[in-house]
Amino acid sequence: MKFLLLLVSVFSFAQQTKVVDFKTINAILDINPIKRNVVGKCEYTFEVNQKIDTIRIDAQKMEFSSVKINGFDVKFKANKKQFLLFEGFKNGTNTLTFNYEAFPTQAMYFVNWDFSKEMNTPEKVQGQIWTQGQGRYTSNWLPSFDDVNEKVVFGLTIAFQKSFEVISNGILVNKTENGDSISWHYQMQKPMSSYLLMLAIGHFQKQEQRATSQTPLEFYFEKGDSNKIEPTYRYSKQVFDFLEKEISFPYPWEVYRQVPVRDFLYAGMENTTTTLFSRDFVVDSIGYHDRRYLNINAHELAHQWFGNLVTAKSGKEHWLQEGFATYYSLLAEREVFGEDYFYNELYKTSRQIAQASKTDTIPVLNEKASSLTFYQKGAWALHVLREALGKDKFNLAVKNYLEKCAYQNVTTDDFLSEIDLISNYDTKAFRKRWLEATNFPKEEVNILLQKNDFVKQYMQLFETPLDIVTDKESILKLINSDVYFPIKELLIYQSESMAFEPKEYLLLAALKTNELHVRQAVASSLASIPENFRLQYETLLFDESYETKEIALVNLWKNFPKFREEYIELSKNWIGFEDKNLKLQHLSLAYLTYKNDSKKIKVYQELLSYTGTNYDSGIQQNALQKLLNLKINTKEIFISLAYGTGNHRWQFVKFSRDTIRKLIKEEKNRAIFNEILPQLPVREKTQLKRLLDEKIM
């Protein structure tokens, strides 16, 4: 029945877009982070092309008042999903005005506002509000259109407290002070789908640049992150300039911003003119080596053309957004890091797709395709086209496709028809082979990969490993050469299961290369460290890599008990990434090292403090995992897990639920969870009770 109702709803909206065309949405919004509500005053313009009984606007659980069409009061209906209009509109242009109130439970997120009284403490995070439209629906906080085929020109005016920065789509037209608040007026110039509408509110600062085309580029950051601006946004201007040139179609909007937000749902989101991305990718010069933002940066920027300018008509065509963004971000990285990097990434994804295709039988042109298929197989399909057509013809086809379909919705045929117009390439065969078939054309892929000498050498070494004893000279020659580092990594990992003595020369030579990734391979491949190699291995503790430091610290602590206190002392001021990987690893090992009960209690209390909801969920989860690994099952930890079930971030919710399910298999743990149940807020109480009521498997 639900499926039938959904079909009726989708059909109704699809029918509406043919006869009603919404042109503009202008909204004045007042957002209250304590009440977690949005109060709005809106004006919409729309054209009616032929007679229609009901006009529908998506609006999730909202209350409406003062509803007028063309200046006259009209009857309306609002259910849990939609705002319905029955009268007052005419053929031609119409104006709709109304007031509304929404209490969004998704799509708009209020992060850390419950702890605003503690904001002055340096370690406490600051309150933020941000939105996520794709997959969550903007209609949770603004009456809009879940159907991507309804494109509208948006203008938002947002009133908020003076000390905060407010960011939305389009040009900032003006800021108006009104007592303790400021109204920020943002205006788009061209139409877009509603899922691309965004808001971000927080204590942000920004740096500004101009692209070669003079497009304003704005890079946002939080106060205190000044040392992370350059490494986080490294190569941003170069990537922007490259994509404009490569795509051969000017950036289609007026400005481009990038804003890191706390506890974001995904790595990044390509809202028109304003990308939001996870604060996990805000890094210093050391973190850059292991967790750089560049690929996400280029991917979300490419979406400004592929997804925002031209938008897939349906989920079946989703590769037109994700495949293109993935491929163009890889082309941008090739511009920065070179051919070997580019082909290594293609090689790695080809192996992933080939492995997945053994069980994944859903092709690219299917709305149920996996992310790997939409993103990586879609990107591979474009690489096949580009190699077959040549760069110039491929770029011309893309340019023509964007010019003809700008600000519209598209299908695969719209793109392939442009290739047909400029070449004799068999797009029908391509479509069957790459977009409709479930298998992965490995032979075709391998031919393309072996155009690169590095990949050819890597594949040969992968298939026929060198002998650690008889091929010593060849191995050392490779390790000491300027060959791309994955080959050196492969040599190390191929020796992982061997005894230490025969491979010692390889590990020593690898350490001497001073290549971070090669040294990291040594760190992670050697679980058992002989005493005569300890000093050499200890040098890994000083590498400019937070991942290498953590791997080395744990392995040294395990292998050399008599030096444990020295390792704890050495690492006491380490922090690491945004999730505090090094700080929490240090505390975990310190707890196991200290014999003194008072020291243990102090370490436990510090670890426990990081499970509080005043920290980002990544930190909470990391701290909880460490405490659980230490076999510490206290009431305080269980409370933190219960709060995790009500978090907005699905990754943390899943971790919390799965952990609770394991714990309550023991009656003593179940009793503790039952004890804390009454003191929880409603949402968390509901989630925990549901878990406690589940049948034990």
N, C-alpha and C positions, 0 to 999 in steps of 0.2 A: 504493500500500500504506500509506504514511504517513497519507494522508487517511482511509483505511478504519479504521486503528487509532485515529486521533483521534476519529472518529465513535463507535466502540465505547466509548472512554473517556468521552466526553461523555454518551453514552446511559446508561452504567453509573452515572455520578454523578447524572444527572437522575433515574434510577430510585431511587437511594439516598435522595435528599432526600424522597421520598414516604413512605418507611418508617422512616427513621432521622432524628431531629432532634437535632442537637448543641445543647446549651443554653449551656454555659460552657466557657471555656478559661482556666485559670490556670497561669502559667508563671513559674518562677524562672530567670533567665538570667544567665550569666557570659560577658561578651564580651571577647575578647582582641584588641586592635587590631594587635599585632605578628604573632601567628599568623593573624589574620583569621578567627577561628572563633567559634562560639557553642556553649556547653555549657548544656543546659537540663534542668530537672526539671519535669515537667508533670502536671497533673490535668485531665481532661476529663469532663464529665457529658453523657450523651446518653440519649434515649428511643428504644426500638425499638417500633414500632407493629404490625409483623407480621413473619413469618419472613423472614430474609435470610441468605444463605450467607456473604457477605463484606462487611465494612465497610471503606471506603477513606478514607484521609486523605492529602491531597496533601503530599508531602515530597520535596524535590529533593536527591538524593544525600546522604542522612543515614544515620548509624549509630545503632541503638537498643539499649537494654538495660533490664533490670528491668521488663519489660512485664507489667502486671497489669490484670485486669478484675475489679472487685468484690472486690479483695484477693487474687486467685489468679493465679499465673503462667499465662500463655497463650502458645500458639504464634503466631508472626507472620511476616510476610515484608516485606522492604523492597527495592524496586527503585529505579531511578534517578528515578522520578517519584512513587511512592506508598508509603505505609505501610499494609499490609493485615492485617486481623484476621479470624480464622476461627472463634473459639470463645470461650466464657466469658460471652457477653452473653445477656440474656434479654429477653422482652417487658417493657416498663416502663422504669424508670430504672436506668441503669448508670453506673459510675465507672471511668474508664480512667486509669492512671498509668504513666509511663515516664520514662526518661532518654534524652537524645539528644545528638548532636554534629553540627554543620553547618559547612561551609566555603563560605559563599555567594559565588558569582562574579557575582551580580547581585541586585538588590532591596535589599541592604544594602551600603553603600559606605563604605570607610575612606579618608578624604581626608587626604593629607599626613602620614600616620603614619611613612612611611619617613624623614622628615626631622625627627623629634621632637627630635633632639639639637641642632637649630639654632633651636628655638622661642624662645629668649631674644633673638634678633636681631629688632629691631622690624619690619623689612620682611618677615620670614618668616611665612607663615601658620601658624595653629595647627591641630593635628589635630582632625578632626571625624569622627563616624560618623552617618550618617542613612540612612533607608530610603525606598524608593519602591515601593509595592505595585501600583498600577494599571499594567497593561502589563508588569510585571516579576515579579509573583507573590510574595506574602509567604511562600509555601511554600518559598522558597529559604533562609529563616532560622528559620522556625517552622512545625512541622507544622500545617497549616490547610486552607482550602478555596478553591481557585481558582474554584469556582462561586459567583457572586455571590448565588445564591438561598439559600445556607446562611448564615444570620445567627446570630451567637454573641455572648454577653456576655464580653468579654475582661478579664482582670486580669493585669498584668505586674509582676514584681519584678525589677529590674535592678541588679546589683552592678557598681560601677565606681570608678575612682580618685577620691579625695576632692576634688581640685581642679576636677573637671568637673561641669557641670550635666547631668542626665539628664532627658529629657522624653519623655512618652508620652501615650497617649489617656486621657481621663477625669480623675477627681479624684486628686490626690496624697494618698494616705491617710496615709503616714508615710515618714520617712527614718530608717534605722538604721545607725549607725556600727559598723564591724567592722574594726579595725586601720587599714590604709591605704585602705580602701574604704568606700563608703556604698551601702547597698541602698535603692533608690527603689521604693516600691510605688504603682502607679497602678491605678485600678479604674474600669471602665465600669459604668453602671447599666442600660443598654439594649443590645439586640443590634445588630450591624452586620455587613456583609460583610468578609471577611478583607483585601481589598485596601485597606481604610481604616485598617488597623493601622499604627502608626508608632513609630519611635524617632528621637531626635536627641540626640547627645552632643557637648558642646563647652564652650568657655569663654564661656558666655553669662551675661548679666545681664538683668534685666527691670524694666519699669515696669508698674504695675497701675492699672486704673481699674474703675469699675462702670458697666454700661449702666443706662439709666433703669429697666429691669426688674430691676436688681440682679444680673444675670449678671456674674461676674468676667471681666474682659478683661485678658489678659496680653500685653505687647509685649516681645519678646526682642531683644537686640542684643549685639554683641561689645564687649568693653572697648576704649575708644578711639573709639567711635562715638557718644558722647553728643551731639555736635552734629548728628547725623543722625537722632535718634529722632523729633523733631517733624516734620520734612519727610517722612520715610519713612511714618510712621503718621498723617499729617494727615487729618482728617475720619473716622478709624476709628470713634469712638464715634457720630458722627452717622450714619454709614452703618449701623452695627449697629441703632441705634434706629429708623432709617427702615425697614429691611427687616422688623424685627419687626412694625412697624405696618402696612406695606404688604401683607405676606403674610397678616396677620391670624391667624397661628398662632405661639404663643410659641417662641422659640429652643428646640429640642428636647433640648438637652444641658446639662450642669452648668457648663461653663466654656468660654471660647474663647481660644485662644492663637494667636500668629503668630510664626514662627521663621524668620529668614533663614539659609540654609546655603550653604556654598561649593561651587561647581561642580555646582549642582543640574541635573538633567536637563531641567527645564521651567521655565516662568515661576513656576508655583505648583502645589500639590497639596492638595486639600481633605480631608486625613485628619480623621476625626471628632474634634471638639474642638480639633484642633491642625493648623493650616495650615503647611506648609513652603513657603518661596518662595526664589527665587534672590537671592543677595546682590547681583546686578547692579542690583537695585531699591532697595538701601540708598543713599540719596542725601542730600546736604546741601541747603541752601536754593537753591543755584544749579542743581544737578542735577535738582531737583524739576521745573523748568520743561520739561525735555525727556524725562525718564524717570521719571515718577511711578508709584507702586505702586498708586494708588487703584483703577483698573479691575480689576486682578488681585485686590486686597484684597476688593472687593465681589463679584467672581465666585466666589472660593473660599468666601466666607462664605455666599453664596446656595446653594452646594452642600450646606451643612449641612442644608438642607431638601430640596433637589432633587438626590438622589444618595445622601445618607447616611441621611436619614429615610425617604424612599421611593426605592428603587433599581430601575432598569430591569431587567426580567427577562432581556433578551438584548441583544446588540449592535444588533439592528434597532431597538430602542426608545431608543437612546442619546441622541436629541434631548431626551428627557424630563429628562435631566440637563444636557447642555451647552446646549441651546436655552434652557431655563429660567434657568440660571445666567448666560448671556450677556444675556438680556433684563432680568433683575432687577438685574444690575450696571449696565446702562445706565439703568434707572429710578433707581438710587441716584445715579449721576453727574448725572442731570437734577436731582435734589434739591440737589446741591452747585453745579453749574455752570449750570443753567438750560435753558430750552426750546431756544434756538438751538443749544447744544452737542448736546443730545439729537437734534434733527432733522438736524444736520450728520453725526453718526455714522451715523444711519439712512440718510442719503443716500449716504455713502461706501460703506457695506456693500452697498447696493442696486446700485451700479455694479459692485462686485466680483462679486456673485452673477450679475448680468446678463451680464457678460463671460465668467465661468466656464461659465455654462449653455450657451454656444455649443458647448462640447466635452464638458462634464460631463453625462453622461446618467443618473447614479445619483440617485434621489430621497432624500428625508429618511428614509423608512421602509425603510432598507436598511443592513445592517451594514457594507457596503463604501463607504458615503457618505463624502465628503471632510470634513475638519475645517470648511471653509467652509460646507458644507451643514448639518452637525450643529449648529454653533455659530450662524452668522449667519442662514442661511435658517430655522433653527429659531426663532431670536429674532424674525425678521420674521413668522413664522407666528403667534407669540403676540401680536405687536403688532396684527396684523390682527384677531385674536379680541378683544383688549381694546378696540379701537376700535369693533368691531361690537356687542359686548355692553354697552359702557360700563364704567367702572372698577368700580363697585359690584358688578355682577353677575359680572364677571370675577373679582374678588377673592373673592366668595362661592363660586364654583365651585372656585377654588384651595384655599380654606380647607376646604371639604367633602372635596375630593380628599385633602388631607393628613390630615385627621382619620380618614377611613375606611381609609386605606392606611398609616398610620404604622407604621414599623419593618417594612414588608413590601416585596415586589417588585411592580412595576407594569407595565402595558402602556398604550399610547395610548388604548385603549378605556376604561380605568379613569378617565382624565382627561376624555375627551370625554363620557362618560356623565353626568358631573356637570354639564356644560353643558346637556345634553339635559334634565336634571331641573329646571333653573331658567329655561329660555328656549325659544323656538321657533326658535333659530338652526339652520340646516341644517348640522350637523356632518359629515354624509356628503359633501356637496358640498365643504366645507372640506377634509376629509381627502383627497379626490381631487385638488383643486386645489393644495394646499400641501404635502401629505405624500407623495403617491404619484406625482404628475406630475413630469416632469423639467424642464419649462420654468419660467421665472420670470414670474409675472403682473405685467408691467411697468405696465400701465394702472392696475390696482388700487393698485399701489405708488405711482405718481406722484400719484394722487388724494389718498392719505394724506399724502404728503410736502408737497404744496402747501397743506396746512392751515397751514403755517408760513410767514410772510412772508419770513423770511430765505432759506429754501430756494427759494421761488418766485423771489425776486430773483436768487439765485445761478444757478439753472437758466436763467433768461432771459439773464443775462450770459454764461453758458457757451455758449449756443446762438448768441447775437448779440453778439460782443465790441464794445466801444466803440472808436472810432478814436482813436489816440493824438494825432492832430493836430486834427481837427475837433471832437472831443468833450472837449477839454482841460478846459473848465469843469465838465462833468459828472463827469469822472474826479477832479478835485481836490475836488469836493464830496463824493464818496464817500470818498476817502482821509482827509479831514478830519472826517468824520462819526463817529458812534459805532456805525456798522453793524458787525456781527460780523466779526472779522478775516479769515475765509476769503475774503470778497469782495475785500478789499484784496490778499490774496495772489494771488488770481486775476488781478486787474488787472496785477500785477507780472509774473507768469509769462506772461501773454498778450503782454507786450511783450518777452519774453526774446530773440527772434530779430531784433529791430529794431536799427537803428543807435542809438548812445548819445545823440546830440544831441536828437532829437525826444522822447525819453523822460526826459531829465535832470530835468525838472520833477517828474515822477512819482516818481522815485527819491529826490530831495531831500525831497519832501513825505512819502514813506513813512518815511524815516529820522527825520523830525521827530515822527512819531506816538509814538515811544518805546514802541511795542508790540513785544514780543520776537519774536513770530511774523512780524510784518510786516517787521521789520528783518532777520530771518533769510532771508526771501524775497528781499530785496535782495542779501544776501550770496551766496546760492546761484545767483541768476539772472544775475549779472554776472561772466562768465568773464574778459572783457577790460576792465580798469579804466583809463580815461584819467588822465593825470597831474593834470589839473585837478579830478579827483574823488577823488584819493588821500586827502587829509586827512579828507574826509567818510567815506570807506569805512573808514579806520583806526579810527574811533570804534566800529566793530563788534567790535574786539578787546577792548573793555571791557564788552560786554554781559553780563548775568547769564545766560548760556547757554553751556554747554560745546560744544554743537554749532555755534553761531554762531561762537564763538572759533576752533574748528578750521577751519571753512570759510574764514573771513576770513584766518587766518594763512597757509594754503596759497595762496590766491588772491593775496594781497599779495606773498608770497615769489616766486611765479611772475612777477608783473607788474612788479616793481620790484627788479631785481638789486642796484642800488647801496644799497638799504636792508636787504638780507638780514641782515647782521650785527646791525642794530638790532632786527629782528624776533626773531632768535634770542636776543638778550639779554633782550628783553621777556618772552619765553615760557619762560625757563629754569627758573622755579619752578612752572610750571603742572603739574597732575596730571590733573584731569578726573574722569571717571566711574570706577567700579570697575575697568574694563579699561584704565585709565590712557591714554585716547585722546590727551589733550593732551601728556602726558609723552613718549609714544612718537612722536607726530607731530613734536614739537620735536626729538627726537634724530635722527629721520630727515632732517629739513631741515638740522640742524646738520652731519650727516655730509656732505651735499652742498655745504654752504656753506664749511666749513673747507678751507683750502689746506694748512695745517700737518699733516704726517703724524702727529705725536704726538697732536694733538687728534683727528684722525680715528680713530686706534686707540682712544683713550679712549672716544669716543662709540660705536664699534663694540662694545667690551667691555661697555659699559653696556646697549646694546640686546640683546646676546647674553645678558646675565645674566637678562633678563626672559623668556627662552625656557626657563628651568629648571623642572623639575617641582615645585619648591617654591612656584611661583606658580600661581594659578588658571588654568584652561585658556584662559579668555577673554583674559587678559594674554599667555599664551604664544602664542596664535594671532595676536594683534595684533602682537606683536614679530616673530614669524616672517614675517608678511606684509610688514612694513616692510623687513626684511632682504632678503627675496626681491625686493621691488620695487627695491631698491638694486642688484640683480644681484650680491649677495654670496652665493656658493655655497661655504661652507667646510665642513670635516668636522664642526665643532661644530654647525652649523645642521642638517646632515643627521642627526646623532645626536638632536637635539631632535625632528625630524620623526618619526624612527623610534619614539621614546618616545611620541609622540602617537598612534600606531596602537594602543597598548595602553591608552589612557585610557578611563575609563568613560563619558565624555560623548560621545554619538554625533556631535554637531556638530564637535567637535575631531578625532575619529577620521576623519570624512569629509574634512575639510580636509587632514589629514596624508596620508591615502591618495591623494587626488586630486592633491596636490602632488607626492608621490613618483612617481606614475605619469607625470606630465609631465616630471619631472627625469630619470628613467632612460631616456628616449628618447635622451639623449645618452650615449655610451659612457663618457666621463670621469666623469660623475655616477654611472652604474651601477657603475663600478669602486670609487668611494668607498663606496657603500652596501654592496657586497660586502665591503669591507675592515672596516667597522664591525660587520658581522653577528655575528661570534663573540663580541663583548663585550657583547651585549644580553641582558637577562633573557629567560626562555623565552617568555613571551607575546609580547613585542615582536619577538623573533627569528622566531617562527612567522609573525607578521603580515607582517614585511618580506620573509621568504623567499617567502611566497605572492605578494607583489607582484612580486618579481624573477622569479618563474617564470611570470608571466602572459605571454601572447603580446602583443607590441607591436602596437597597432592603428594 
